[in-house]
Amino acid sequence: MYFCTMKHIALFLLFSLFLFPAKAMETDSLQVSLLTVLPRSNEVYTIFGHTALRVHDSSQNLDMVFNWGTFDFNAPYFIYHFVKGETDYYLSYSPYDHFLYSYSMGNADIVEQTLDLPAEGKACLMQKLAENMRPENVVYRYNFLFDNCTTRVRDLIESCSQGQLTSPQSEEKVTFRQLIHTCTQSYPWLAFGIDLLIGSGADSLINARQTMFLPEQLLSAVDKTAFVTDTRQVLQAVKEPVAPAKFWDSPAVAGYLLLTFYCIIAITGWVKKRPFKGIFAFLYLVGGLAGCLVAFVSFFSDHPCVSPNWNLLWLHPLHLIAFAGCFWGVRFKILGFYHYFNVAILTILLLGWQVFPQAFHTADIPYILCLWLASSYWLSINKIHRQA
């Protein structure tokens, strides 16, 4: 961390002396460009794309890229802090050719849009960049929807474009969840997981400016303005053949296969009067652990739009009570109350699917039915055993 701080101090001083040798700054040769890295499938975070800002001044022999999407994956407890919404990102900068080389190794597509900013706008932008490069401003608390690498660039362009970057309302209203789906549609399990963790806040209609948290949305908005002098693709990825999807790649297919399996187990158990506790214990365990994660994100995470999360009606830590009852003999009243409650809540959820103020993933249905079946089976088998 000490090295990083000293590096930023040195670069900040160099940048300030280099670009601001006098009160008045020449901007005729200064060129500002928006760089958009299109979504790609290398890592989870690359499927949303990336945004950076290029500053090129031939008279000063300057060609730098400013990037607010830098993070340290090797930081202690990175995953925990990311889930909790406490991840710090920071501004980094590199020569333009280094930036291109790095992304060429990642087989990325990059689109560059040259911005025709007035002299005052260029001076404003350079001043704000210098402020961002100060050691105390380099690090910021990352927020996926409202404060990320793209929104930081959007805010800079907005503040220095003298109103040229406008956000006209589209006739087609969208939500955060719908926009996220445009990036995750080729990754069904990821889309399923994200839909479990984000709550009803992601289903509110948003304005055009808010859609610019995604790089391609900012690219599209800037392209509609009058101050883009040139748009070109500076890096083109090598298109690789797409492997055919496997049937287990779909969470819905996997869910219905699981539901079929538990239907067979339940029918067999009813016929043979056997509880099959161990087989159903697995379902309760997975549901309970997944429910712990959903509950943790909903109640303790600083991420936006994760609470309230109506998925907690069917995926919650209370399933661990049923898991414990399969092995450690939880008192019948407690266990019976859980199963009656579970059947009632899941029935209401399935019947009122479209009424809740949250868009559920359609793949939730078979998993909800599995839990409904498990509780119904437990109640019926225990009733038979108590009457025997």
C-alpha positions, 0 to 999 in steps of 0.5 A: 500500500505504501508503494502504491501511495508513493507511486500516485504521489509521484505521478500526480506531481509529474502530471501537474507539472507536465500539463499545468506549467502555467495558469493558462493551458494550451488545449489546441493539440489536446484530444480526449477520447472515450474508450469502451471495452465491449463485454467479453467472457474471460471473467465474471466482471468482464461480461459487463464491459469496461470504460476508460478515458484517453488523453492524447496531446501530441505537443506534450508527447502525452498519451495516457489512459485513465481507468477507474476500474482497477481493484486488487483481487488478492486483497485480504478477504476480497470475496467477503468484502465484495459481497458485503459491498465494501470493495475499494477500487482505484484510479490507475493510469497507463500509456495508451499502447500499454492499455491496448496491449493488455486488452489484446492479450485478453482478446477484447473489442475496444471502441474509441469515440473522440470527443470534440470538447471546447477549450474550456471543457478540455481545461475543466476535464484536465483539472478534474483529472488532476484532482482525481489523481491526488493520493487522497482521491485515487481510492473510492468505494465501488458501487456497481450501479451508481459509482463504478468505472463507467459512471465516473467517466460519465460524470467527468464528461457531463461536468465538462461538456457544457451540457452537450451530454444530455440524457433524453428519456427513452420511450421504452422504460427499463429497470436495472434488472432488465439491463443486467439481463442484457449482459448475462443472457449468455450466462444463465447460472450467473443470471440466476444467481444475480437475480437471487441476490438483488431485491425489488429495488432493481425492478424500479424504472430508471431514467436514461442517465441511470442506464449509463452504469453500463459501458455500452449504454454510455457508449450509445448515449455519447454516440447520440451527441453532437460532440463525437467527431470520430468513432472507430474500433481500435482493437478487434477480438478474434472470434472464437467458436461458441461451444453448444450449450449443455442441458445442465447449463440451464438452471431451469432444466437442472431444477426440473430434473431435481423436481422429477427426482424428488417426485419419484422419491416422494411417491416411493416413500408414500408407497413404502411408508419410508421417510427418506430423511437423508435424501431430503436433508440434502435439499434442506441443507442446500436451501438453508445455506443458500438462504444464509447467503441471501439473508446476509446480502439483504440485511448486511450488505452495502450494495444497492437494491439488495433489500428488500429481497422477496426471495427470502420467502422461499430461500432462507436460513430456516430450512436448516431447522428441517435439516437438523430435524432429519438427524437430531430429532428437533421437537415435533412442534417446532418442526411441524410449525416450520413445515406448515409455515413453509407449505403456506408461504410457498403456496402463496408465492406460487399463486401470487407470482405476478403480484409481488413487487419483485421480478422473480427468475422463472427458474425459481419455480422448480426449486420452490416446488421441490421445497414445497414437496419436501414439506408436504411429504414430511407432513404426510409421512409423519401423519401416517406414522403417528396414526400407525 
